[in-house]
């Protein structure tokens, strides 16, 4: 769990030291780098619990099994290794749990005081990373709740829940990044893409140890460079950490793995309460197939596409609730031939007052039906 040193990681450790120094708390001997934010969010409170005197091996093993079941054995093994590194296989003199949480509470104020008015560097991937951070916190919280949030009320599980709910989403805010930049060895950090100062993203400070987490090992963005730089991957997780923990994205929207795997039934897609996730699941399935599977009512007869000779347009009603507003979907064919010689069928949502395919197609271009009928071939 002790990762090789690098300028970025030394900067993060120096920033952590500065926080402890400002608080007047001795910096711990153990600095543990964990492979993912999920590993840190689980390992940090477990190690803190062991360091405060919770020695029940049966309870600890039950927690580990719950972690394996909810997060996977890869994450579970990483949590075990991180806990071992943070506790050195033993427990220290008991420190009341309030002392550990007080350290977390104090760190926020200390970071702001230590950084002053320095402005953090902006980086090319800032917008993408903000999207990833938000989804990571939600995914980690759900995984921690699944592992230790059940009805079993034992001391160690309760300690983990308390620390997680109050202090362990991971600390990553603007003031903290300013402090990391100020602690860069031998001058300001280099301007890189991705910048190496981001060698650490999350951290968890305790009396006896500090845990830090590196950025993901993989970050997949939109394949078309002309589009927004959004996380996206159609055949797996778009963001992946070293222990296998990952997040799935469809054109910038965080979605369950089942959406990317196209594993939901039509009924499951229709029952999904989040409109954005529903839309992504339909796009992943393909509107042509979804329309057929869901039996969406066709509005009017098919029409030859005047903007795409040789191709056909069909208009279908979309049941209320799939989108925020009542809409219809126009099924049309891409004007450009794919590499394999086929033409991709896709769906475009149009207002519910479009009552025939030509009117709907014209609306997507901001034209009248008569104008669309005389338009040049679209691409």
N, C-alpha and C positions, 0 to 999 in steps of 0.2 A: 504493500500500500504506500510505501515511500517512493514517490516518483522521482526520476532523474531531475536534477536541478536545471533550471533555465532562467534567463533574465526575467521573464514574465512571472514565473513561479516565485523567484526570489523577491520580486516586487510585492506580490500578494502576501508573502510571509512577513516582509518588512512592515507592510501596512497593518497586519494583524498585531505585530509587536508594538507598533505605535499606539494602537488602541489600548492594549493592556498597560503600556507605560503611562498613558494619560489617566487611566483609571487607578494606577497605583497597585495593580495586581501583577504578581510575578508571571512572566510568560511561561507556559507549560513546556516540559521537555519533549512532549510528543506532538509532532506535526504530521497529520495523517492525510494523504491525498486519496480520495475515493474516486471510483471510476464513473459515477453518475450522481445526479442530485437525489435520485430515489435511494441509492445506497446510503448517502450521507444522511438523509432525512430519517431513515430507519436506524442506521448504526449509531448516530450521535446520541439519541436519547437512550438507546440500550446501553451504550458504554457509560453514559452519565448515571444511569440507574445502578449499574454494577459498581461504579466509583462511589456511590452514596450508600453502599452497604447491602444492596439487594443480592442475595447469594443463592436464591432458590433455583437450582439447576433444572428442576422439572418445569418450572414456569418459563425459564429461559428457552428451553428446548421447544416448549409449546409455541412461544413467540416465533422462533426460527422456522418451525414447520408452517406457521401461518404465513410467514413471509414467502417461503418457497411456494405455497399454494397460490398466493395472490399475485406475486411479482415474478415468479419463475426461479428455478434453481440457480441460474447464473447470477441473478441479483442476490439471492440468498447466500451463496458462497462468498460473494463480495462483501456482504454485510458481516458475515462471520469473521472474515479476514480483517475488516476495518475495526470491528469491536476488539479483536485480539490485539491489534496494533495500538489502539487507544487505551487499553487497560493492561497491556503487557501480560495478559493471562491471569492477572491478579486484581485485587481491589485495594484501593488506598484507604487511608483513614476517612471514616465517614464524614461527608460534608452535607449539611442539610440541603434538601432540594431547593429551598428558597434561595440559597446562595448561588446556585448555578443559574437559576432563572434571573436573579438580580443582575448577574453579569450581562446576560443578553439584553435586559432592559436598559442598562447603562450604556451599552456600546453605541446605540443609535445617537444619543446626545454627544458622545465623545467624538464620533466620526465627523459630525458637523463642525464641532469646535476645532478639530485638528486640521480641517481642510481650508478653512477660511473662505475666501471668495474666488478661489481658483476655478477656472472654467474647464470642464472635462473635454477631452478631444472627442470630436465627432468622427465616426467611422462609416465607411460605405455601407456596411451591413446593419447599421443601427436599427432601421425600421424592421428588418427581418428578425433581428435578435429580440426586439421588444415583443413581437408576435410569439416567438418561441418561448420567451421567459413566462409570458402570461399563461400559455397552455401548459408549460412544464409545471408551474405551481399547482394548477388544477389537477393534472394527472398524478403528480406526486401525492397531493392531499388525498385523492381518491384511493390510491394504492396503500397509503398509510392507514387510512380508515378501514380498508378491507383487511389489513393485516392485524391491527390491534384495536379496532373500534367496535368489536363485537360485545355481546352481553357479559362475557367473562370479566368479573371484577377482581383481579388479583393485583398485588402491589406493583409489580414491574409493568404490567400492561397499563395500569392507571398512571404510572409515572411517565410512560412513553406518550400516552394521550395528552397529559397535561403539558408536557414540554412541547409537543408538536403543535397543539392548538394555540399555545401562547407565543412560541418563540422560534419554531423550527421550519418555517417555509423556506428559509435560506435568505441570506442578506445580500441584496444586490440593488443598490440604489445609486443615484447620481453622486452623492457626496462620497460614498465608499469608493467608486471608481476614480474620483478625483484624488483621493488619498493614495490609491494604488499607483496612479500616474506619478504622484509626487515622490513615491518610494522607488521609482525605477533606478536601478544601479547605473552609475556613471552618466547621469544626465537624463533628459526627457526620453520617453519611449519612441522608438522609430515609427514612422508612418507606414504601416503595412496593411495588406488586405489578404487574409484577416490579420488584425493587429495582434502581435504576440503578447501585449500587455493583458489580453483577455485570456491568458493561460489559466486563470481561475475565474469561475463564475459565481459559485455559491460558497459560503463558509459558515461554520458553526463553532462559536467560541465557548469553551468551558474552562473550569478551573484546572483540570488535569490534562487536557488535550485540546487541540484545535483541528477541525476537519475542514478541508478545502476540496473543491471539485473543479476539474478542468472542463473546457467546452466540449461539445459533442465531437465524436470522431468523424461523423459524416453529416453534411448539411446539403440537401438536394434542393435546388431552386428551379423556377420555371425554365423549361428547356429553350424557350424562345427569348433571346436577349432583348428583343424589342418590347417585351411585356414587363410588367412590374416585377421586381425581384422579390418574389414570394416563395415560401417553402412549398414544394409540390413534388409528389412522386406517385406514379400510377401502379408501381409493382412492389411496394414495400414501404417501410417507414422513411419519412423524409429527413428526420433528425434521429441520429443513433449515437448512443454513448458506448464506451468500451465494454461494459458488462451486458450489453444487449438491450438495455432500456431504451425505448424509442417512442417517437410521436409520429402519427400519420397525418398528412395534410393533402387536401385536394385544392389546388389553386389558392393557397393561402388560408384555407379554412381547416382548423383542427377537427379531425373526424375519427370515429372509432375504426379500429383495424378492419372490422367487417365491411366497412364501406369500400376500402381499397381492395379487399379480397373479393368484393361483389358477392358476399355471402348472405346478405339479407334477402328474405322473400319479399315479394311485392307488398304483402300485408304488413311486414315489419317496416318497410320504408314508409308506407302510408301512416303507420302508428307513431313514427318518430316525432317527438314533440318539438324539436328544434327545426325551424324552417330552413336555416342555412344547411344543416346537416342533411335534411331531406333532399334539398336541391342537389347537393353534392352526390348523394347516393343515386339519384336519378341520372345525373350526368355521367357518373361512373358506369351505370348500367347501360346507358344509351337511351335517348328518348324513343327511338324507333322500337326497341325491344320493350321498354317500359310501357309505352302506349298499348302495345299488343297484350302484354302480361296483365296490365291493370284493366283492360277492356274499356279504355276511355272512349266516350261517345264521339263519333265523327260529326263535325258540323259541315253540312253541305257536301257535295260530291268532290272527288279529287279534281285538280285543275292542272293543266299543263303550265309549267313555269315560264312565262315570257322572258324573264331575266336569265334563264338557264335552260336553253332549248334542249329538248329531249328528256327533261326531268319533270317530276310530278310533285305538286304541293298538296298536302292534306292538313286540315285544321281539326283540332280535337279539344273538347271541353275538359278542363282540369277541375276535379272536385274541390269544393271549398275546404280550406284548412291545410292544403299542401303548401301554398304560399300565403303570405300575409294578406294579399289582396286576391280577389277572384280573377283568374286569368285563363286564357286559352293557350294552347301550344301549337305552333306551326311546324310541321315536319317538312324539311326541305333537304336538298342535296348540295354538298359543297361544289362550287364551280371549278375547283382545282382537282385534278386527278392525283390520288395518293401514289406513293412510290411503288406500291404493288399493283397499280393499274385500276384500283377501285375508286369509287367516290363515296365519301363518308356521309351518311345520313345523320342529321342532328336536329334538335328541337330548339325553337326560339319562343319564348313566352311573349304573348301579345295581349292587349286589353281584351276584356271579356265582351266588349261591344263589337269586336271584329266578327262579322257573320259569314265570311267566305274566305277561302285561301288567298285569293288575289288581293283583297283588301288588307289582309293580315301581312302579306309579304310587302306590300307597298308601305304599310305603316312602319316596318322595320327600317326603311330607307328615308322616311319622312316625305313620301311621295303620295300623290293620289293614285287610285287604281289605274286611271287612264295614263298617267305619266309612267307608272311602273311597266305597263304593257308595251311601252315604246323604248324602255331603257336598254342600254347596251348590256351584253352578257356580263353577269357579275362573277367575281372571283372570291 
